[in-house]
Amino acid sequence: MLGGHSRADAKRWITLKDLRLATEGIECRKDKDILDESPAAYKDISAVIAAQGDLIEVVHTLCQVVNVKG
């Protein structure tokens, strides 16, 4: 998993096949122009929160519903 590298890295590392598999069952564009929006391009939010545990108090957890690009 890529996990939080630059958008340019994501576009080089993630393939269209990877994007299509990661977004199976999700209504979205599935083309080369949005490879940097693949779930694999983002850090695992649970790991990020865990790493900041001594600095934060989790009050609410949100769930992404929509991502608009372009």
C-alpha positions in Angstrom: 0.0 0.0 0.0 1.3 3.4 -0.9 -0.1 5.3 2.1 0.4 9.0 1.9 3.0 9.6 -0.7 2.8 12.5 -3.1 0.1 12.7 -5.8 2.8 12.3 -8.5 4.0 9.1 -6.8 0.4 7.8 -6.6 0.0 8.4 -10.3 3.2 6.4 -11.1 2.5 3.6 -8.7 -1.2 2.9 -8.9 -2.6 1.3 -12.0 -6.0 1.6 -13.5 -6.6 -2.0 -12.5 -5.7 -1.2 -8.9 -8.1 1.8 -9.0 -10.9 -0.3 -10.4 -10.4 -3.1 -7.8 -10.2 -0.6 -4.9 -13.4 1.1 -6.1 -15.4 -1.9 -7.0 -19.1 -1.3 -6.2 -18.5 2.5 -5.8 -19.9 4.9 -8.4 -17.0 7.0 -9.5 -14.8 7.9 -12.4 -12.3 5.1 -13.1 -9.7 6.7 -15.4 -6.0 7.7 -15.4 -6.8 11.3 -14.4 -7.9 10.3 -10.9 -5.3 7.6 -10.0 -4.2 10.0 -7.2 -7.7 9.7 -5.6 -7.4 5.9 -5.2 -7.9 4.7 -1.6 -4.3 3.3 -1.8 -3.0 6.9 -2.1 -4.1 7.8 1.4 -2.7 7.0 4.8 -4.8 4.7 6.9 -6.8 7.2 9.1 -6.9 4.7 12.0 -3.1 4.6 12.0 -2.9 8.4 11.9 -5.3 8.8 14.8 -3.5 6.1 16.8 -0.1 7.9 16.2 -1.6 11.1 17.6 -3.4 9.5 20.6 -1.5 11.4 23.2 -2.3 14.7 21.5 -6.0 14.3 20.6 -9.3 13.2 22.0 -11.5 11.6 19.4 -15.0 13.1 19.8 -16.6 12.0 16.5 -15.7 9.7 13.7 -16.8 10.8 10.2 -17.4 8.6 7.2 -16.6 9.9 3.7 -19.7 9.9 1.6 -18.5 11.8 -1.6 -15.3 12.8 -3.2 -15.5 15.3 -6.1 -12.6 15.9 -8.3 -12.4 18.0 -11.4 
